[in-house]
Amino acid sequence: MAASTGGKAKYIIGGLIGSFGISYLFDKLISDDKIFGGSTPGTVSNKEWWKATDEKFQAWPRTAGPPVVMNPISRQNFIVKSRPE
């Protein structure tokens, strides 16, 4: 039974490596080589535009409240009341 497990693992690992290779190839062809046409937007490729936009966002005043914890349950900082008030 141990011999058959090693044989199965060989095919599974080979299949995973092959699928990642095919995925990379298709991503490169579609995104980088643009086989379906199109171009990269100027807002992505223009570094000056990105810098000016970032400066504008950083200059805006903060109008929200204090920072919040995204998942308070994981922090375990909530108060459980034993009786309703």
C-alpha positions as CSV (number, residue, x, y, z in Angstrom):
1,M,0.0,0.0,0.0
2,A,2.9,2.4,0.7
3,A,4.2,2.0,-2.9
4,S,0.8,3.0,-4.4
5,T,0.8,6.2,-2.2
6,G,4.1,7.3,-3.6
7,G,2.9,6.8,-7.1
8,K,-0.2,8.9,-6.4
9,A,1.8,11.7,-4.9
10,K,4.0,11.8,-8.0
11,Y,1.0,12.4,-10.2
12,I,-0.6,14.9,-7.9
13,I,2.6,17.0,-7.5
14,G,3.3,16.8,-11.2
15,G,-0.3,17.9,-11.9
16,L,0.0,20.8,-9.6
17,I,3.3,22.0,-11.1
18,G,1.9,21.6,-14.6
19,S,-1.3,23.6,-13.7
20,F,0.8,26.4,-12.2
21,G,2.9,26.5,-15.4
22,I,-0.1,26.7,-17.6
23,S,-1.7,29.4,-15.4
24,Y,1.5,31.4,-15.6
25,L,1.7,31.1,-19.4
26,F,-1.9,32.2,-19.9
27,D,-1.5,35.1,-17.5
28,K,1.6,36.3,-19.3
29,L,-0.1,36.0,-22.7
30,I,-3.3,37.7,-21.7
31,S,-2.0,40.4,-19.3
32,D,1.5,41.2,-20.5
33,D,1.4,40.4,-24.2
34,K,-2.2,41.6,-24.6
35,I,-3.2,38.9,-27.2
36,F,-6.8,40.2,-27.0
37,G,-5.8,43.8,-27.7
38,G,-6.0,46.8,-25.4
39,S,-3.4,48.7,-23.5
40,T,-2.3,49.5,-20.0
41,P,-4.2,52.5,-18.7
42,G,-2.2,55.7,-18.1
43,T,-3.3,55.8,-14.5
44,V,-1.3,52.6,-14.0
45,S,1.7,53.2,-16.1
46,N,2.2,57.0,-15.4
47,K,4.3,57.3,-12.2
48,E,3.8,61.1,-12.1
49,W,0.0,60.7,-12.0
50,W,0.3,58.1,-9.2
51,K,2.5,60.5,-7.1
52,A,0.2,63.5,-7.6
53,T,-2.9,61.4,-6.7
54,D,-1.1,60.0,-3.6
55,E,-0.2,63.5,-2.5
56,K,-3.8,64.7,-2.9
57,F,-5.1,61.8,-0.9
58,Q,-2.6,62.4,1.9
59,A,-3.5,66.1,2.0
60,W,-7.2,65.5,2.7
61,P,-8.1,66.0,6.4
62,R,-9.2,63.0,8.4
63,T,-12.9,63.3,9.1
64,A,-13.6,59.8,10.5
65,G,-13.5,58.7,14.1
66,P,-10.6,56.9,15.8
67,P,-9.1,53.8,14.2
68,V,-11.2,50.7,14.6
69,V,-10.2,47.1,15.0
70,M,-11.4,45.1,11.9
71,N,-12.0,41.9,13.8
72,P,-12.6,42.7,17.5
73,I,-13.5,39.0,18.3
74,S,-9.9,38.0,17.5
75,R,-8.6,40.7,19.8
76,Q,-10.8,39.5,22.7
77,N,-11.2,43.0,24.0
78,F,-15.0,43.1,24.2
79,I,-17.0,43.3,27.4
80,V,-19.7,40.7,28.2
81,K,-22.3,41.8,30.6
82,S,-23.8,39.2,32.9
83,R,-27.2,40.8,33.1
84,P,-29.0,43.3,30.8
85,E,-29.4,46.8,32.0
